[in-house]
Amino acid sequence: MQIVETGPDDGLFAAWCHVWAATERADRPDEEPQPASEHVGLARQLAARGSSRRGTHRAAVTGGAVVGALRLLLPVRDNTSVAHLDVAVHPDARRRGTGTALLEEGVRLARAAGRTSLVTEVLEAGPDTPGCAFARAHGWTCGMRETRRDLLLPVDEARLSALEAEATAASAGYEVVTWRDRVPDALLADRALLSTQMSTDAPSGDVPVGAEVWDGARVREQEALALARGRTVLSAGAVRDGRLVAFTDLHVPVARPEHARQSGTLVLDGHRGHRLGARVKVAVLRELAATMPRVRRISTYNSDGNRPMVAVNEALGFRPAGALSTWSTPL
């Protein structure tokens, strides 16, 4: 077996993406795998000048066929002691040492980049999810576990209207605005501030990550990445005195819009207690129903310790449907 570097402009990358899709189909048969555009868009971001992170892709090749895939992400503006590692092995090639070889390659690359910790996420489909067993077998530690909750659409109108009325009454003086794919220029600096605060306010458990550094350029970079990956992003925000103080983002894959994913939601410290989280989530659901009615399900992930956000999601009708675990190991 050989482990070789690959990227979106060479012939191996399509096979690399195929391995990823085959792994997702085997481990989560009820989910559609990510399209190749997701991986291509991310790979191009990593190579772009001034990117907030860099990285590399490796393919495990046996007999001329790609049987395993590795991706290593290296933050460059913050968390510079951490590397994020993803490994996938084609179901037909498992239990032959391919995953271990790719992991060893990832460790080597991370150390060469001066990193002292590796972090990975595992989407769990049940107690026997292969990714969890693999991480545990190699001595990794689970530092956080989040519950996935799904919302089936359309939302019951009586439920949505009641929550909307309660949130609007509790947040008098705040204006709700919506946008698609690109935050208005006048709100860009505030949107960056919200992302910075989210990096410290969102629970991270025992995962060795710290505060992130966000500015307007980084927000624009992430917006461009979402488009490059084939997503449209519907957003809603709460504004007071001209300042954006809360937001929520909803990512919808353009080619397969039936299943959307809730991204970040945050209310700025000092503006909490006014039901703004519920109000912006209702607003984005209204926008979704009006402009993208093909979406039938929304998934979100929350730490069970984040009771305010869990309560909002449950009030909207989100119900448990899986889990996401984050694992790490020192180098």
C-alpha positions as CSV (number, residue, x, y, z in Angstrom):
1,M,0.0,0.0,0.0
2,Q,1.1,3.5,-0.8
3,I,0.0,6.8,0.8
4,V,0.2,9.6,-1.7
5,E,-0.8,13.3,-1.6
6,T,-3.9,14.3,-3.6
7,G,-5.9,17.3,-4.3
8,P,-8.9,18.6,-6.4
9,D,-6.9,19.0,-9.6
10,D,-5.5,15.5,-9.9
11,G,-6.9,12.2,-11.0
12,L,-7.0,10.5,-7.6
13,F,-9.3,13.0,-6.0
14,A,-12.5,11.7,-7.5
15,A,-11.6,8.2,-6.1
16,W,-10.8,9.9,-2.8
17,C,-14.3,11.4,-2.7
18,H,-15.8,8.0,-3.7
19,V,-14.1,6.3,-0.7
20,W,-15.6,9.0,1.6
21,A,-19.1,8.5,0.1
22,A,-18.9,4.7,0.4
23,T,-17.9,5.0,4.0
24,E,-20.8,7.3,4.8
25,R,-23.2,5.0,3.1
26,A,-21.9,2.0,5.1
27,D,-21.9,3.7,8.5
28,R,-25.0,5.9,8.1
29,P,-27.2,4.1,5.6
30,D,-30.2,6.4,6.2
31,E,-28.2,9.5,5.2
32,E,-27.2,10.7,1.7
33,P,-23.4,11.0,1.5
34,Q,-21.8,14.4,1.0
35,P,-21.4,15.2,-2.7
36,A,-17.9,15.5,-4.1
37,S,-18.4,19.3,-4.4
38,E,-18.2,19.5,-0.6
39,H,-14.7,18.1,-0.6
40,V,-13.5,20.0,-3.7
41,G,-14.7,23.3,-2.2
42,L,-12.9,22.7,1.1
43,A,-9.7,21.6,-0.6
44,R,-9.6,24.7,-2.7
45,Q,-10.1,26.9,0.4
46,L,-7.1,25.2,2.1
47,A,-4.9,26.2,-0.9
48,A,-6.1,29.8,-1.2
49,R,-3.8,32.6,-0.3
50,G,-4.7,34.1,3.1
51,S,-6.9,31.3,4.1
52,S,-7.7,30.9,7.8
53,R,-6.5,27.3,7.7
54,R,-4.4,25.2,5.5
55,G,-4.2,21.4,5.1
56,T,-3.6,18.4,3.0
57,H,-5.3,15.3,1.6
58,R,-3.7,11.8,1.4
59,A,-5.0,8.7,-0.5
60,A,-4.2,5.1,0.5
61,V,-3.6,3.2,-2.8
62,T,-3.5,-0.5,-3.2
63,G,-3.2,-2.2,-6.6
64,G,-3.9,1.1,-8.3
65,A,-7.2,1.6,-6.4
66,V,-7.8,4.2,-3.7
67,V,-9.0,2.4,-0.6
68,G,-8.6,5.0,2.1
69,A,-8.7,8.8,2.6
70,L,-7.1,11.2,5.0
71,R,-7.7,15.0,5.4
72,L,-5.7,17.2,7.8
73,L,-6.8,20.7,8.6
74,L,-4.5,23.2,10.3
75,P,-5.8,26.5,11.7
76,V,-3.4,29.3,11.1
77,R,-5.0,32.3,12.9
78,D,-5.7,30.6,16.2
79,N,-5.6,27.2,17.8
80,T,-2.2,26.7,16.2
81,S,-1.3,23.8,18.5
82,V,-4.3,21.8,17.1
83,A,-4.7,19.7,13.9
84,H,-8.1,18.4,12.8
85,L,-7.9,14.9,11.3
86,D,-10.4,12.9,9.3
87,V,-9.9,9.3,8.1
88,A,-12.1,7.1,6.0
89,V,-11.5,3.5,4.8
90,H,-13.6,1.9,2.1
91,P,-15.9,-0.7,3.7
92,D,-14.4,-3.4,1.5
93,A,-10.9,-2.6,2.7
94,R,-11.4,-2.4,6.4
95,R,-9.5,-4.4,9.0
96,R,-6.3,-4.6,6.9
97,G,-4.4,-1.8,8.6
98,T,-5.3,0.9,6.2
99,G,-6.9,3.2,8.8
100,T,-4.0,2.7,11.2
101,A,-1.5,3.6,8.4
102,L,-3.4,6.7,7.5
103,L,-3.6,7.7,11.2
104,E,0.1,7.3,11.5
105,E,0.6,9.5,8.4
106,G,-1.7,12.1,10.0
107,V,0.3,12.1,13.2
108,R,3.5,12.5,11.3
109,L,2.2,15.4,9.3
110,A,0.7,17.1,12.3
111,R,3.9,16.8,14.3
112,A,5.9,18.2,11.3
113,A,3.5,21.2,11.4
114,G,4.3,21.8,15.0
115,R,0.9,20.7,16.4
116,T,0.6,19.1,19.8
117,S,-3.0,17.8,19.7
118,L,-5.2,15.9,17.1
119,V,-8.9,16.3,17.1
120,T,-11.6,14.5,15.1
121,E,-15.4,14.3,15.0
122,V,-17.5,11.1,14.6
123,L,-21.1,11.2,13.5
124,E,-22.6,8.3,15.4
125,A,-25.3,6.1,14.0
126,G,-25.4,3.8,17.1
127,P,-23.2,2.3,19.9
128,D,-21.1,0.3,17.4
129,T,-20.2,3.2,15.1
130,P,-16.8,2.2,13.6
131,G,-15.3,5.6,14.0
132,C,-15.7,5.6,17.8
133,A,-14.3,2.0,18.0
134,F,-11.3,3.1,15.9
135,A,-10.6,6.2,18.0
136,R,-10.9,4.2,21.3
137,A,-8.6,1.4,20.0
138,H,-5.9,4.0,19.3
139,G,-6.1,5.6,22.7
140,W,-8.1,8.7,21.8
141,T,-10.3,10.3,24.4
142,C,-13.9,11.4,23.8
143,G,-14.0,15.0,25.1
144,M,-17.5,16.0,24.2
145,R,-20.7,14.4,22.9
146,E,-23.6,16.2,21.3
147,T,-27.1,15.1,20.6
148,R,-28.4,15.4,17.1
149,R,-32.0,16.5,16.8
150,D,-34.1,16.5,13.7
151,L,-37.0,18.8,12.8
152,L,-39.5,17.4,10.2
153,L,-41.0,20.0,7.9
154,P,-43.4,21.7,7.6
155,V,-43.5,22.8,11.2
156,D,-46.9,22.7,12.8
157,E,-48.2,26.2,12.3
158,A,-49.9,26.5,15.6
159,R,-46.7,25.6,17.4
160,L,-44.6,28.0,15.3
161,S,-47.1,30.9,15.7
162,A,-47.3,30.5,19.5
163,L,-43.5,30.5,19.8
164,E,-43.2,33.4,17.5
165,A,-45.7,35.5,19.5
166,E,-44.0,34.7,22.8
167,A,-40.6,35.5,21.4
168,T,-41.7,38.8,19.8
169,A,-43.4,39.9,23.0
170,A,-40.3,39.2,25.0
171,S,-38.0,41.0,22.6
172,A,-39.7,44.4,22.1
173,G,-37.2,46.9,20.7
174,Y,-35.3,44.4,18.6
175,E,-35.7,44.2,14.8
176,V,-35.3,40.8,13.0
177,V,-33.6,40.8,9.6
178,T,-32.9,37.9,7.2
179,W,-30.3,37.5,4.4
180,R,-29.0,34.8,2.1
181,D,-25.4,33.7,1.6
182,R,-23.9,37.1,2.4
183,V,-24.3,39.2,5.6
184,P,-25.0,42.9,4.7
185,D,-21.9,45.0,4.8
186,A,-23.3,47.2,7.6
187,L,-23.5,44.1,9.9
188,L,-20.3,42.4,8.9
189,A,-18.1,43.5,11.8
190,D,-20.9,42.5,14.3
191,R,-21.2,39.1,12.6
192,A,-17.5,38.5,13.1
193,L,-17.8,39.5,16.8
194,L,-20.6,37.0,17.2
195,S,-18.4,34.2,15.7
196,T,-15.6,35.1,18.0
197,Q,-17.9,34.9,21.0
198,M,-19.4,31.6,19.8
199,S,-16.0,30.0,19.8
200,T,-15.8,30.5,23.5
201,D,-19.4,30.3,24.6
202,A,-20.4,27.1,22.7
203,P,-19.6,24.1,24.9
204,S,-16.3,22.4,24.0
205,G,-16.1,19.9,26.9
206,D,-12.6,18.5,27.3
207,V,-11.6,19.1,23.6
208,P,-8.3,21.0,23.5
209,V,-9.5,24.0,21.5
210,G,-9.7,27.7,22.4
211,A,-10.9,31.0,21.3
212,E,-11.0,31.8,17.5
213,V,-10.1,35.1,15.9
214,W,-12.7,36.4,13.5
215,D,-12.9,39.5,11.4
216,G,-14.9,40.5,8.4
217,A,-12.5,38.9,5.9
218,R,-12.9,35.6,7.7
219,V,-16.7,35.8,7.6
220,R,-16.5,36.5,3.8
221,E,-14.1,33.5,3.4
222,Q,-16.6,31.2,5.1
223,E,-19.5,32.5,3.0
224,A,-17.5,31.9,-0.2
225,L,-16.6,28.4,1.1
226,A,-20.3,27.5,1.6
227,L,-21.1,28.5,-2.0
228,A,-18.1,26.6,-3.3
229,R,-19.2,23.5,-1.5
230,G,-22.6,23.7,-3.1
231,R,-24.6,25.2,-0.2
232,T,-26.9,28.2,0.2
233,V,-27.1,29.7,3.6
234,L,-30.2,31.3,5.0
235,S,-29.6,33.5,8.0
236,A,-31.6,35.6,10.4
237,G,-30.4,38.1,12.9
238,A,-31.6,40.4,15.7
239,V,-30.6,44.1,15.5
240,R,-30.8,46.7,18.2
241,D,-29.6,50.3,17.7
242,G,-28.1,49.3,14.4
243,R,-26.0,46.5,15.9
244,L,-26.4,42.8,15.1
245,V,-26.7,41.1,18.5
246,A,-27.9,37.6,17.5
247,F,-27.8,35.3,14.5
248,T,-28.7,31.9,13.2
249,D,-27.5,30.1,10.0
250,L,-29.1,27.3,8.1
251,H,-27.1,25.4,5.4
252,V,-29.1,23.9,2.5
253,P,-27.3,21.8,-0.1
254,V,-28.4,23.1,-3.5
255,A,-28.3,19.8,-5.3
256,R,-30.1,17.9,-2.5
257,P,-32.2,20.5,-0.6
258,E,-34.4,18.0,1.2
259,H,-32.0,17.8,4.2
260,A,-30.8,21.1,5.7
261,R,-28.4,21.5,8.6
262,Q,-28.6,24.1,11.3
263,S,-25.2,25.7,11.8
264,G,-24.4,28.3,14.5
265,T,-27.0,30.2,16.6
266,L,-25.8,32.7,19.2
267,V,-27.2,35.7,21.2
268,L,-24.6,38.2,22.3
269,D,-23.9,38.4,26.0
270,G,-25.9,41.2,27.4
271,H,-28.9,40.6,25.1
272,R,-29.9,37.2,26.5
273,G,-33.1,36.6,28.2
274,H,-35.3,38.2,25.5
275,R,-36.1,35.0,23.6
276,L,-33.9,36.2,20.7
277,G,-32.7,32.7,19.9
278,A,-36.2,31.5,19.4
279,R,-37.2,34.6,17.4
280,V,-34.3,34.4,14.9
281,K,-34.9,30.6,14.4
282,V,-38.6,31.2,13.7
283,A,-37.6,33.9,11.2
284,V,-35.3,31.6,9.3
285,L,-37.9,28.9,9.3
286,R,-40.4,31.3,7.8
287,E,-37.9,32.3,5.1
288,L,-37.1,28.7,4.4
289,A,-40.7,27.8,3.9
290,A,-41.2,30.7,1.6
291,T,-38.1,30.3,-0.6
292,M,-37.0,26.7,-0.4
293,P,-40.1,24.5,0.2
294,R,-38.3,21.3,-0.9
295,V,-36.5,21.1,2.5
296,R,-38.1,18.3,4.5
297,R,-35.8,17.9,7.4
298,I,-33.3,20.0,9.5
299,S,-30.6,18.5,11.7
300,T,-28.8,20.3,14.5
301,Y,-26.3,19.3,17.2
302,N,-26.2,20.5,20.8
303,S,-24.5,19.6,23.9
304,D,-27.1,18.4,26.4
305,G,-25.6,20.9,28.9
306,N,-26.6,23.8,26.6
307,R,-30.1,23.8,28.1
308,P,-31.3,27.2,26.7
309,M,-30.6,26.2,23.1
310,V,-31.9,22.7,23.6
311,A,-35.1,24.2,25.0
312,V,-35.6,26.4,22.0
313,N,-35.0,23.5,19.6
314,E,-37.4,21.2,21.5
315,A,-40.1,24.0,21.5
316,L,-39.8,24.1,17.7
317,G,-40.3,20.3,17.5
318,F,-36.7,19.0,17.1
319,R,-36.4,15.4,18.4
320,P,-33.3,13.3,19.2
321,A,-32.0,11.4,16.2
322,G,-28.4,10.6,16.7
323,A,-25.1,11.9,18.2
324,L,-21.8,13.6,17.4
325,S,-18.7,12.9,19.4
326,T,-15.5,14.8,19.4
327,W,-12.2,12.9,20.2
328,S,-8.7,14.0,20.8
329,T,-5.2,12.8,21.5
330,P,-2.0,14.5,22.5
331,L,1.1,14.2,20.2
